[in-house]
Amino acid sequence: MKKLIYVFSLITLAFSVSFCDMNKLPEGTLDDETALQSLNDCERFRNNLYLNLKGLTNGANVYLTDLQADEFQGTVINGNRSGIIHAGSFSSKDGEFEGLWGSCYSVISSVNYYLEKVDALVEKGAFDEAELVQINRFIAEAKFVRAYCYYMLTDRFCEPYSAENATAANKGVPVVKQYHPTGDNTKYPARGTQQAVYDFINEDLNDALTGLQAFEVKDKSNVAPNAPYLNSYAVYALQARIALNKGEKKVALELAEKVIKSGFFRLAKLDEVQKMWLNDEADELIFRPFKSKEELGGSIGITYQGVKKDAADYIPASETMALFDEGDARFPIYFTKFNLIVEGEPVPAFVFQKFPGNPDLQITSEPNYQNMSKPFRLSELYLIAAEACAESDSDLANKYLKDLRVNRIKGYNAESTYKGAALISEIRLERQRELLGEGFRLTDLRRWGLGFTRGTKHPENTDVENIIMPNGKGLKYQPGDHRYTWPIPSAEIQANPQMKGQQNPGY
């Protein structure tokens, strides 16, 4: 806890360093007191928060939960990268959990610092009226980033939300609202209730929504597809996702429909789906953190595709590919064949290519599998709406399901209508197809109260069965398996005496 929450090093805004006087800060370095003095300083710090958000929505922060579940299988050539998580044999000591926990709390600390300094500047009248318009936007964005961090922490490290779990002691994560770095571990916070965490997330998101909407009254240029900066509809999208995970279906439907009915975004059509994943452009992308050749970041695709196209750390299970019927435009976009070289011999196998690498982000002749992250897409809102009203309004649920399918499946029979358990099953299957590889699977299974058994067979080429990691084959999770919730990193519990005895069950 000491390292990950409270010790915060300010970002160095310049790198022309001189060490002539060891009692002085290096030239170009900003300390706690001088880092934020002007609108320009605030904007620089805001840009850093966007860099953090880009990192939180890409790479291992997305793919780890999917590798943990049933849709992908590790290969014997993957060097055991993420192998412990994939095999379900992890413990609280594994560094990958500490990485996400630490990243989130580091960003939270940055936001806390930022908000306190900006508020102080506002109070002393440091900005004119025009500058205050920008500052209020920056504050709204910062609160969204903090809320997103707490959303990720609750999604990974808290047990499923329920009325009982919401108010039970020590079921949430520590809520840190102020920037107060200290080495005094007696002042570190304990885990609170889940309700306290969600209340704080809700407060931040409501403030973010109010601030962004106020700015959008004056400037709607960022309320558009492929927006590089946050807008009010990204807030609605996150609120809808959280509401669905909490079982607040009426709220989830209302929020999802605010985005769907806004008129600013539309589902990618059949002939536009490939461009969405290859070129990172589509009218359904509500928010798309910026990348360029000079500003890259994490990669999701690299864990599924080797640079020389003869290796893959993880490949799709045969059952995953079987989800897609003939005419589904997503199949050739999501899957392709590589000749995987195993002990010098080629093994033809399907690999997952949903994140193929944007050509505009490639910097050498070899693929780097860099794509812009797509944390909020309109299709997810259609699926949220369908799931949220499946039991209360089957006609509406069918409508949202059909609207999505006609834009994904060539020749789809839009006359098909489902009811009851069949409708719920179809929505879940469509969610699995549409959001494959985007980090939702583990959360979905947990929300639905389902277990899973990872497949072992590859009838399309039985040779593939021989290159699957033995310790990941046929892995089973029962409904309610404790591994659906990640362990609190042991380093945190050891550093913080207030968290003694507050580890998640099963670890």
JOTA-V369728 format. One record per helix or strand of 3 or more residues. SS is the DSSP state (H for helix, E for strand). FROM is the first residue (numbers start at 1). LEN is the number of residues. Records with the same first field share a line. If there is no record, write none. Layout:
# JOTA-V369728
SS->FROM-LEN, FROM-LEN
This chain:
# JOTA-V369728
H->2-5, 39-18, 60-9, 83-5, 95-29, 129-29, 163-5, 185-3, 194-25, 232-14, 249-12, 270-9, 301-3, 318-4, 329-6, 359-3, 378-12, 394-12, 420-15, 441-8, 462-6, 470-3, 482-3, 490-6, 497-3
E->72-4, 285-3, 314-3, 335-8, 345-8
